[in-house]
Amino acid sequence: QTQPASQGGSHASTTSGALPVPMTGSTGQVCQAVLTEMLGNIGTRVPRGDRQQAAKPVTRLIGEMVAIDGQPFSIVEDVAFRRLLQDAYPWYTPPARTTLSRTVLPSLFRAARDHVKAQLSRVGTGGTVHFTSDIWTCPQSQHAYLSLTAHWWRCDEVGGGESSVRQGQGRQAGYRQALLHVEVLDEAHTADNIATAIRPQLEAGVGRDVTIGCMVTDGRANIRAVARTLGLQRIPCAAHVLHLVVKGALGLTSKEDVSLDAETREFRRLMQKCRYITSHFSRSVRDTHLLREKQTLTGVPEHRLISDVSTCWNSTCAMLERLVE
């Protein structure tokens, strides 16, 4: 995905067959726009010999709807969805879910990847591309995911305009970013393993005439070692530094610190109680209903309690504000 920071209310530029990227609005609006395009020719009769060619853009739009809205592949087997297609295109046979996952989506991925490469190729000689990288572990699947995102500034070019941007020939200057790579990283998160995963993506994603700039990461030792291994200047993530400062000042680090003063230790115990309360109501349907009844009787807003996340200091602030409310 690529998108300029200054644009809004429209799709980013795309190439033929590439995946359009929503700039603003909900995914439901994107789905509606896709369906509107699909249903534009309701009732159109297509000669039998032309149906295979005419079916390609419809199949592509279904693939884009799955990719953009995160729909399951099984949507092509849903009764109501097939009924919709039958009314719109009586001659059209939707693809099987295996065709969608093995052919249609990989084709869209290749088109989007080529589009990103084309965007990076326009950075120009002497241009600089910077990167951000992080590792996130999904609590449900217990898989770790490594990501690499490119950031650059697109200089203005002559002969552009809003219409050319929408047609995939964007020439407006501005900040650009593109997710270059995501992969499962279930092996040990050593500097060597992470660098091995990132290095080929840097080499394949950036042209020879483009300068590789800095990499913004959190402060973990393995990530710092990766930057040194790849020869990249590392800039600590400001949000992560702020998180560490706030958590440390409030005594909310994961380890018990005996050097904390009495007031900070008392606040830490208070936080444990707050987390116990929010955790209890998140697990108990009965008590959640009782809480809502009490809120109604006392005229308090019927808001649910918020559980904080250990890696986001602002979620702790939100939890405390909700409890005070």
MARLO-948779 format. One line per 3 residues: number of its first residue (from 1); for each residue x, y, z of N, C-alpha, C, O. Coordinates in steps of 0.02 Angstrom, whole numbers. Layout:
REM residues N
NUM> X/Y/Z/X/Y/Z/X/Y/Z/X/Y/Z  ...
//
This chain:
REM residues 325
1> 42/-60/0/0/0/0/44/62/0/94/66/36  24/111/-40/58/175/-39/5/229/-34/-49/222/-62  21/283/0/-28/337/6/8/402/24/52/401/66
4> -12/458/-7/15/522/13/-19/546/76/-78/534/86  20/581/119/-8/603/182/-56/660/175/-99/671/217  -49/699/120/-89/760/114/-156/750/80/-198/794/81
7> -166/691/49/-229/680/13/-280/649/59/-263/617/109  -343/658/42/-396/627/81/-459/623/41/-471/662/-5  -500/575/59/-565/569/28/-565/534/-39/-616/535/-73
10> -509/504/-59/-507/469/-123/-458/412/-117/-426/404/-65  -453/373/-170/-407/317/-170/-339/342/-192/-333/392/-228  -286/306/-170/-220/321/-194/-214/298/-266/-256/262/-291
13> -160/321/-298/-151/303/-368/-140/228/-374/-110/197/-331  -165/201/-429/-158/129/-440/-137/118/-512/-148/161/-556  -107/61/-524/-93/41/-592/-146/-10/-612/-187/-30/-571
16> -145/-30/-675/-195/-76/-700/-192/-141/-660/-141/-175/-659  -248/-158/-629/-251/-219/-590/-225/-213/-520/-230/-260/-481  -197/-155/-502/-169/-148/-435/-224/-136/-384/-279/-114/-401
19> -208/-150/-324/-257/-145/-271/-266/-72/-250/-218/-41/-229  -327/-43/-255/-337/25/-233/-334/29/-157/-357/-16/-122  -305/82/-132/-296/90/-60/-341/145/-35/-336/202/-59
22> -387/131/12/-430/183/38/-391/234/78/-351/216/121  -403/299/63/-368/351/100/-403/366/165/-371/372/217  -469/374/163/-507/389/223/-572/350/220/-588/320/169
25> -609/350/275/-674/318/276/-669/245/297/-614/217/302  -726/215/310/-728/147/334/-720/98/277/-729/115/219  -704/36/295/-698/-16/244/-766/-29/213/-770/-52/156
28> -820/-16/250/-887/-25/222/-898/20/162/-932/1/114  -870/81/165/-876/127/108/-837/100/48/-859/107/-9  -780/69/61/-741/40/7/-779/-17/-24/-783/-23/-86
31> -809/-59/19/-849/-115/-7/-907/-90/-49/-923/-118/-101  -939/-36/-26/-995/-8/-63/-973/18/-131/-1008/9/-180  -914/51/-132/-888/77/-195/-873/20/-244/-887/26/-304
34> -845/-35/-218/-830/-92/-261/-894/-122/-289/-899/-136/-348  -945/-130/-245/-1008/-159/-268/-1042/-112/-318/-1074/-136/-365  -1037/-47/-307/-1067/1/-353/-1037/-8/-423/-1072/-6/-473
37> -971/-16/-425/-938/-26/-490/-959/-93/-520/-969/-98/-581  -967/-144/-478/-987/-209/-503/-1058/-207/-531/-1073/-239/-581  -1101/-169/-497/-1172/-169/-516/-1189/-116/-567/-1247/-105/-582
40> -1138/-83/-595/-1151/-29/-642/-1183/-54/-707/-1216/-16/-742  -1172/-117/-722/-1198/-144/-786/-1249/-200/-773/-1248/-251/-808  -1292/-190/-723/-1342/-241/-709/-1386/-251/-770/-1410/-204/-802
43> -1397/-313/-785/-1440/-329/-841/-1405/-330/-908/-1435/-347/-959  -1341/-313/-909/-1304/-313/-972/-1297/-384/-998/-1278/-430/-961  -1313/-393/-1062/-1307/-458/-1093/-1238/-464/-1125/-1218/-420/-1163
46> -1203/-517/-1111/-1137/-528/-1138/-1139/-590/-1182/-1162/-643/-1160  -1116/-584/-1244/-1114/-644/-1287/-1073/-699/-1255/-1025/-686/-1219  -1093/-761/-1269/-1061/-818/-1237/-986/-819/-1250/-947/-836/-1206
49> -965/-800/-1309/-893/-801/-1326/-853/-749/-1290/-792/-755/-1285  -886/-696/-1264/-850/-642/-1230/-854/-647/-1155/-826/-604/-1120  -887/-697/-1129/-899/-699/-1057/-835/-710/-1016/-827/-681/-963
52> -789/-751/-1042/-728/-764/-1005/-688/-700/-996/-661/-687/-942  -683/-659/-1049/-646/-597/-1044/-684/-546/-1000/-652/-510/-962  -750/-545/-1006/-789/-497/-967/-790/-515/-893/-802/-472/-851
55> -778/-578/-877/-780/-600/-807/-718/-578/-768/-720/-574/-707  -663/-564/-803/-600/-548/-769/-605/-487/-724/-584/-490/-666  -633/-430/-747/-636/-372/-701/-683/-384/-642/-671/-357/-588
58> -736/-424/-651/-780/-439/-595/-744/-481/-543/-749/-469/-483  -707/-531/-567/-667/-573/-521/-615/-531/-485/-603/-541/-426  -584/-485/-522/-534/-442/-491/-565/-399/-436/-535/-391/-383
61> -625/-373/-448/-658/-331/-398/-678/-372/-336/-675/-346/-280  -697/-434/-346/-711/-477/-289/-648/-488/-248/-649/-485/-187  -592/-499/-283/-528/-507/-248/-509/-445/-209/-484/-450/-153
64> -520/-386/-239/-504/-324/-205/-549/-314/-143/-526/-289/-92  -612/-334/-148/-657/-328/-91/-633/-372/-34/-636/-352/24  -611/-433/-50/-584/-478/1/-522/-449/33/-514/-451/94
67> -477/-421/-8/-414/-395/17/-424/-331/58/-395/-324/112  -464/-285/33/-472/-220/66/-513/-226/130/-496/-197/181  -568/-264/127/-613/-269/184/-596/-327/230/-629/-336/282
70> -546/-367/212/-529/-424/255/-584/-477/256/-594/-511/306  -619/-485/200/-672/-535/197/-641/-605/191/-586/-612/165  -676/-656/216/-650/-725/209/-656/-748/137/-699/-725/99
73> -613/-795/118/-617/-823/50/-685/-857/39/-708/-861/-18  -716/-880/92/-779/-916/86/-837/-871/66/-893/-896/57  -825/-805/59/-880/-761/40/-908/-780/-28/-967/-768/-42
76> -866/-809/-72/-890/-828/-138/-938/-887/-135/-970/-904/-184  -942/-920/-76/-988/-975/-67/-1051/-955/-29/-1096/-996/-20  -1054/-893/-5/-1112/-871/33/-1173/-865/-12/-1168/-840/-69
79> -1229/-888/13/-1290/-890/-28/-1311/-820/-50/-1325/-810/-109  -1314/-772/-4/-1337/-706/-21/-1289/-672/-71/-1312/-636/-116  -1224/-682/-63/-1176/-651/-108/-1183/-680/-178/-1180/-643/-227
82> -1192/-745/-184/-1200/-776/-250/-1266/-754/-281/-1271/-747/-342  -1318/-743/-239/-1381/-718/-265/-1373/-648/-293/-1402/-631/-345  -1333/-607/-259/-1319/-539/-283/-1285/-542/-351/-1305/-505/-397
85> -1235/-584/-357/-1199/-590/-421/-1245/-618/-476/-1240/-598/-534  -1289/-663/-457/-1334/-693/-506/-1381/-640/-534/-1396/-640/-594  -1405/-595/-490/-1449/-542/-514/-1412/-490/-554/-1438/-464/-603
88> -1349/-475/-535/-1310/-425/-570/-1283/-451/-636/-1288/-417/-688  -1255/-510/-634/-1224/-540/-694/-1248/-612/-700/-1214/-658/-677  -1305/-624/-731/-1331/-692/-737/-1283/-740/-773/-1286/-801/-763
91> -1239/-712/-814/-1192/-753/-853/-1128/-769/-815/-1087/-807/-839  -1119/-738/-757/-1055/-743/-721/-1055/-799/-670/-1102/-807/-632  -1001/-837/-670/-991/-890/-620/-934/-869/-574/-877/-862/-596
94> -948/-858/-510/-896/-835/-464/-842/-888/-455/-855/-948/-463  -780/-866/-440/-725/-915/-432/-733/-955/-369/-766/-934/-321  -702/-1013/-368/-700/-1054/-307/-654/-1020/-257/-611/-979/-276
97> -663/-1036/-194/-621/-1004/-142/-548/-1021/-152/-504/-980/-136  -532/-1081/-177/-462/-1098/-190/-434/-1056/-247/-376/-1037/-244  -475/-1043/-298/-452/-1000/-352/-439/-929/-326/-392/-896/-347
100> -482/-907/-282/-474/-840/-253/-410/-835/-213/-373/-786/-219  -395/-886/-173/-336/-884/-130/-271/-900/-166/-218/-874/-148  -274/-942/-217/-213/-964/-251/-197/-926/-315/-140/-927/-337
103> -247/-894/-344/-236/-861/-408/-252/-786/-406/-210/-744/-423  -314/-770/-385/-337/-700/-389/-297/-656/-341/-270/-605/-362  -295/-675/-277/-259/-633/-227/-185/-629/-241/-157/-574/-235
106> -150/-684/-259/-79/-677/-276/-68/-630/-336/-19/-594/-338  -115/-630/-384/-109/-585/-441/-115/-512/-419/-77/-470/-441  -162/-498/-374/-170/-431/-347/-108/-411/-307/-87/-353/-309
109> -81/-458/-270/-20/-444/-231/37/-425/-277/73/-377/-263  47/-462/-331/102/-447/-377/92/-378/-409/139/-341/-418  29/-362/-426/16/-297/-455/29/-241/-406/58/-190/-424
112> 9/-251/-343/21/-200/-291/96/-194/-278/121/-138/-268  132/-250/-277/204/-248/-267/239/-211/-323/284/-171/-311  219/-224/-385/248/-188/-442/233/-114/-438/274/-72/-457
115> 173/-97/-414/155/-27/-407/199/7/-355/221/64/-365  213/-27/-300/257/2/-249/327/11/-276/359/63/-264  352/-39/-314/418/-33/-343/421/26/-392/471/62/-395
118> 367/36/-430/365/92/-476/367/158/-438/399/206/-459  331/161/-382/332/221/-341/402/235/-313/425/292/-314  435/182/-290/503/191/-263/552/211/-318/601/247/-305
121> 541/187/-379/586/204/-434/582/278/-452/628/305/-483  527/311/-433/519/381/-449/549/426/-395/543/487/-399  579/396/-344/612/438/-293/666/481/-325/677/538/-304
124> 699/453/-375/748/492/-412/818/481/-387/830/460/-330  865/497/-431/936/490/-414/953/535/-355/937/595/-354  985/505/-306/1004/544/-247/950/549/-195/961/576/-141
127> 890/523/-210/836/524/-162/850/475/-104/891/430/-111  816/486/-50/828/445/10/763/412/32/710/443/34  768/348/50/712/310/76/730/288/146/783/259/158
130> 685/302/194/695/282/263/648/224/279/602/210/241  661/192/336/623/131/352/603/129/425/635/159/469  548/95/437/528/76/505/518/1/506/497/-29/456
133> 532/-30/563/524/-102/569/503/-119/640/521/-85/687  464/-173/646/442/-193/712/422/-267/709/411/-295/656  419/-298/768/397/-367/774/337/-367/821/340/-340/876
136> 283/-399/799/222/-402/838/201/-474/844/202/-512/795  181/-495/904/158/-563/916/83/-562/926/56/-527/969  48/-602/885/-25/-607/890/-43/-650/951/-22/-707/955
139> -82/-622/998/-98/-661/1058/-142/-722/1044/-142/-770/1082  -181/-719/989/-225/-775/974/-187/-833/941/-193/-891/963  -149/-819/890/-114/-872/853/-45/-887/881/-16/-939/866
142> -18/-840/921/49/-847/949/102/-850/894/154/-882/902  89/-818/838/139/-809/786/168/-740/791/133/-692/807  232/-733/777/266/-668/777/272/-645/705/288/-684/660
145> 260/-581/694/262/-552/626/313/-496/624/313/-451/666  357/-499/574/407/-447/562/384/-404/504/366/-430/451  385/-338/513/364/-293/459/421/-245/441/464/-230/482
148> 419/-222/378/466/-172/355/428/-122/311/397/-141/262  429/-59/331/393/-6/296/442/46/271/487/66/307  431/68/209/474/120/179/439/188/183/378/192/178
151> 478/240/192/453/309/196/497/353/152/559/349/156  466/395/112/505/440/70/464/501/52/403/504/62  498/551/23/465/611/1/465/612/-75/518/605/-107
154> 406/619/-104/398/620/-176/400/693/-200/357/733/-181  450/710/-240/455/778/-267/403/789/-321/382/742/-355  382/851/-330/331/868/-379/358/859/-449/418/867/-461
157> 314/843/-495/333/835/-565/286/877/-608/230/891/-588  310/895/-666/271/937/-711/220/894/-749/234/837/-767  161/923/-759/111/890/-801/64/845/-763/33/802/-793
160> 59/855/-698/15/812/-658/-52/845/-647/-73/889/-684  -85/822/-595/-151/848/-578/-190/795/-542/-170/736/-540  -247/814/-515/-286/767/-476/-312/710/-519/-313/653/-497
163> -332/725/-581/-358/671/-624/-305/620/-640/-319/560/-641  -243/643/-652/-190/596/-667/-172/553/-607/-152/495/-614  -180/581/-546/-167/543/-485/-216/485/-480/-197/429/-465
166> -280/500/-493/-331/448/-487/-324/395/-541/-347/339/-533  -291/412/-597/-283/364/-651/-218/324/-643/-199/287/-688  -184/332/-587/-124/294/-576/-62/328/-603/-9/296/-606
169> -66/391/-622/-8/427/-647/7/486/-601/23/541/-623  1/473/-535/6/526/-486/72/565/-490/125/535/-497  67/631/-486/127/673/-490/128/725/-435/169/771/-437
172> 84/718/-386/83/767/-332/140/753/-283/154/695/-267  172/806/-261/226/799/-213/197/783/-145/140/800/-130  237/751/-103/214/738/-35/246/677/-5/285/641/-37
175> 229/666/58/255/609/95/223/545/71/162/542/60  263/492/63/238/427/43/262/374/92/316/381/122  223/322/99/245/264/138/217/202/106/164/203/74
178> 253/147/113/232/84/83/255/26/126/313/23/146  210/-19/140/227/-80/176/262/-127/127/230/-153/82  327/-137/136/366/-177/89/361/-251/102/361/-291/56
181> 356/-269/166/361/-340/181/333/-356/250/341/-317/297  300/-414/255/279/-442/318/290/-517/314/272/-549/264  319/-545/365/328/-618/365/324/-645/436/337/-610/485
184> 306/-709/440/304/-742/505/376/-756/527/416/-782/489  391/-739/589/458/-748/616/452/-786/682/456/-757/736  442/-852/676/432/-892/735/497/-920/765/497/-946/820
187> 552/-913/728/616/-935/756/640/-882/806/609/-830/815  696/-896/837/723/-851/887/734/-781/857/759/-775/801  716/-730/896/721/-661/870/791/-633/883/800/-582/916
190> 839/-669/855/908/-645/860/921/-593/806/884/-588/758  975/-555/816/992/-503/767/1006/-534/699/988/-506/647  1039/-592/698/1056/-624/634/993/-646/597/988/-636/536
193> 945/-676/632/884/-698/599/844/-640/572/817/-643/516  839/-586/610/801/-527/588/836/-494/529/803/-474/481  902/-488/533/939/-457/478/934/-498/414/930/-471/359
196> 935/-564/422/928/-608/363/861/-598/329/856/-603/268  808/-584/368/742/-574/340/736/-505/308/701/-497/257  769/-455/336/761/-386/312/806/-370/252/786/-334/207
199> 868/-397/253/917/-377/202/892/-386/130/897/-339/91  865/-445/111/843/-451/41/786/-404/23/780/-385/-35  745/-385/72/690/-339/58/717/-269/44/690/-232/3
202> 770/-250/79/801/-185/66/832/-184/-3/825/-135/-40  866/-238/-21/899/-241/-86/850/-244/-143/862/-214/-196  794/-280/-134/746/-287/-188/699/-228/-194/675/-212/-248
205> 686/-194/-138/636/-141/-139/662/-72/-158/623/-29/-177  727/-62/-153/755/5/-166/803/0/-225/844/-45/-228  798/48/-271/841/49/-330/913/68/-313/927/92/-258
208> 956/57/-361/1028/70/-351/1043/144/-342/1089/162/-306  1003/186/-374/1016/258/-371/985/292/-310/991/352/-301  952/252/-268/918/279/-210/961/267/-147/988/213/-138
211> 965/317/-106/1003/311/-44/960/282/11/904/305/23  986/232/45/951/203/103/968/245/163/1027/252/181  917/274/195/927/319/250/928/284/317/964/235/326
214> 890/309/364/891/283/432/835/233/442/790/225/400  837/198/499/785/152/518/760/170/588/800/176/635  695/179/595/664/195/659/639/130/690/599/95/659
217> 661/115/750/641/54/785/632/69/859/645/124/883  609/18/895/607/25/968/678/14/995/726/7/956  685/12/1061/752/11/1090/778/-57/1110/827/-61/1147
220> 746/-111/1086/771/-177/1105/841/-190/1078/859/-166/1024  879/-228/1116/949/-240/1098/956/-276/1032/1001/-261/993  912/-324/1018/918/-361/955/905/-317/895/937/-325/843
223> 857/-270/901/843/-225/845/901/-175/835/918/-159/778  930/-152/889/988/-108/883/1045/-144/847/1080/-115/806  1054/-208/863/1106/-247/831/1091/-258/757/1137/-260/716
226> 1027/-264/739/1008/-271/669/1029/-210/629/1057/-216/574  1016/-151/656/1035/-89/622/1110/-86/611/1133/-65/558  1149/-107/661/1222/-107/653/1243/-158/601/1288/-144/561
229> 1211/-216/600/1229/-268/552/1215/-246/481/1254/-260/436  1160/-210/471/1140/-187/404/1174/-121/385/1165/-97/329  1211/-92/431/1244/-29/417/1197/29/412/1209/76/374
232> 1143/27/450/1092/80/448/1097/124/511/1111/99/565  1085/188/501/1080/232/559/1013/220/593/961/224/560  1014/206/657/952/191/693/929/252/732/969/285/766
235> 865/267/726/834/321/765/783/289/811/738/254/788  788/301/877/738/271/922/669/300/911/660/359/899  619/256/914/550/276/905/529/322/962/533/303/1021
238> 506/382/945/487/431/997/429/406/1039/428/418/1100  381/373/1009/323/347/1046/346/294/1096/320/291/1152  393/252/1075/417/199/1120/457/229/1179/450/207/1236
241> 497/280/1164/535/314/1217/488/346/1267/498/341/1328  436/380/1242/387/411/1286/352/358/1329/341/369/1389  336/301/1300/305/246/1337/350/224/1395/326/215/1451
244> 414/215/1382/460/192/1434/467/245/1489/471/227/1548  468/308/1470/474/362/1519/414/362/1566/422/365/1627  353/359/1537/293/362/1578/288/300/1623/273/307/1682
247> 299/241/1595/294/180/1635/346/180/1691/331/159/1747  406/203/1675/458/205/1726/443/255/1782/454/241/1840  416/313/1762/401/365/1812/345/342/1859/344/362/1917
250> 298/302/1834/242/279/1874/256/213/1909/214/186/1945  316/186/1899/333/123/1931/295/64/1902/282/15/1937  278/68/1837/237/16/1806/278/-30/1762/251/-63/1718
253> 343/-33/1774/384/-80/1737/367/-151/1758/338/-162/1811  386/-198/1716/366/-268/1729/401/-297/1791/374/-341/1823  460/-271/1808/496/-298/1865/485/-255/1927/478/-194/1923
256> 483/-288/1984/477/-254/2047/542/-218/2064/595/-249/2065  537/-153/2076/596/-112/2089/596/-92/2163/553/-55/2185  645/-118/2201/647/-105/2273/667/-32/2287/658/-8/2343
259> 693/2/2237/715/71/2248/657/121/2243/667/181/2255  597/98/2227/540/143/2220/521/172/2288/526/138/2339  500/235/2288/479/265/2351/410/239/2371/377/205/2332
262> 389/256/2432/327/229/2459/266/250/2418/221/210/2408  265/311/2394/208/335/2355/202/297/2289/147/279/2268  258/286/2256/257/249/2192/236/177/2203/199/149/2163
265> 260/146/2257/240/76/2271/165/72/2285/132/24/2265  138/122/2319/66/124/2333/27/131/2268/-25/99/2259  51/173/2222/18/181/2157/20/116/2118/-28/98/2084
268> 76/80/2123/82/16/2088/30/-34/2114/-1/-70/2075  20/-35/2180/-31/-80/2209/-101/-58/2187/-144/-101/2173  -112/7/2183/-177/32/2159/-190/10/2087/-246/-8/2069
271> -137/12/2046/-144/-9/1977/-162/-83/1972/-202/-103/1930  -134/-124/2015/-150/-196/2015/-224/-206/2031/-257/-250/2001  -251/-167/2078/-322/-172/2094/-365/-151/2035/-416/-182/2020
274> -346/-96/2002/-384/-72/1944/-385/-125/1889/-438/-136/1858  -329/-156/1876/-326/-208/1825/-368/-269/1844/-398/-301/1801  -370/-284/1909/-411/-340/1931/-485/-325/1919/-522/-368/1897
277> -506/-263/1933/-576/-244/1923/-595/-248/1850/-646/-279/1832  -555/-217/1806/-572/-217/1735/-570/-288/1706/-610/-306/1663  -522/-328/1729/-517/-397/1705/-578/-437/1727/-603/-478/1688
280> -602/-426/1788/-660/-462/1813/-722/-448/1770/-757/-494/1750  -735/-384/1756/-795/-367/1718/-789/-388/1644/-840/-398/1611  -728/-394/1619/-720/-418/1550/-735/-492/1544/-750/-517/1490
283> -732/-529/1600/-745/-601/1599/-816/-618/1622/-841/-672/1604  -848/-575/1660/-913/-592/1690/-969/-555/1653/-976/-494/1659  -1010/-592/1617/-1067/-563/1582/-1119/-540/1633/-1149/-487/1625
286> -1130/-581/1686/-1180/-564/1737/-1163/-498/1770/-1205/-454/1776  -1101/-490/1793/-1083/-429/1828/-1080/-369/1782/-1090/-312/1804  -1066/-381/1719/-1068/-326/1671/-1138/-298/1664/-1148/-237/1660
289> -1188/-343/1662/-1258/-321/1660/-1277/-283/1724/-1312/-233/1721  -1254/-308/1781/-1268/-274/1844/-1236/-204/1846/-1266/-157/1870  -1176/-199/1819/-1143/-134/1816/-1182/-85/1772/-1189/-26/1789
292> -1207/-110/1716/-1246/-67/1671/-1310/-43/1705/-1331/14/1696  -1341/-87/1743/-1402/-67/1780/-1387/-12/1830/-1425/35/1837  -1331/-19/1866/-1311/32/1915/-1295/98/1881/-1310/151/1907
295> -1265/94/1823/-1250/155/1785/-1313/191/1766/-1317/252/1769  -1364/152/1745/-1428/182/1726/-1462/215/1786/-1488/270/1781  -1461/181/1843/-1494/207/1903/-1461/271/1929/-1495/316/1953
298> -1395/275/1924/-1359/333/1951/-1347/387/1899/-1319/440/1915  -1369/375/1837/-1360/426/1785/-1290/431/1758/-1272/481/1727  -1249/381/1769/-1181/380/1744/-1182/354/1671/-1221/309/1656
301> -1140/382/1627/-1138/357/1558/-1127/282/1556/-1085/255/1593  -1164/247/1514/-1159/174/1510/-1100/153/1466/-1108/126/1412  -1042/167/1492/-980/149/1457/-950/86/1487/-955/74/1547
304> -920/46/1445/-886/-14/1469/-819/5/1498/-789/56/1480  -795/-36/1544/-729/-25/1572/-676/-41/1520/-687/-82/1475  -619/-10/1528/-564/-18/1480/-507/-53/1515/-485/-33/1569
307> -482/-106/1483/-422/-140/1509/-361/-112/1474/-360/-102/1414  -309/-99/1513/-249/-70/1483/-206/-124/1452/-212/-183/1467  -162/-102/1408/-114/-146/1374/-44/-126/1397/-27/-67/1398
310> -5/-175/1416/60/-160/1448/107/-122/1402/152/-88/1427  97/-127/1336/142/-94/1290/118/-25/1268/150/8/1227  61/-2/1295/34/63/1275/17/103/1338/-34/89/1370
313> 58/151/1356/47/189/1417/-19/227/1414/-52/236/1466  -39/250/1354/-101/288/1350/-163/245/1363/-215/271/1382  -157/179/1354/-213/136/1372/-221/133/1448/-277/126/1473
316> -166/137/1485/-170/141/1558/-205/204/1580/-246/203/1626  -190/259/1547/-223/323/1561/-298/317/1546/-339/341/1585  -316/286/1490/-386/278/1472/-423/234/1523/-480/247/1539
319> -389/182/1548/-420/138/1598/-436/176/1662/-490/169/1690  -389/217/1684/-398/255/1746/-453/308/1737/-494/318/1782  -454/341/1680/-506/391/1667/-575/360/1668/-622/390/1694
322> -581/301/1639/-647/268/1637/-668/246/1707/-727/251/1725  -622/222/1747/-639/202/1816/-660/263/1857/-707/259/1897  -625/319/1848/-645/381/1884/-715/402/1862/-755/424/1904
325> -730/396/1799/-797/412/1774/-850/368/1807/-909/375/1792
//
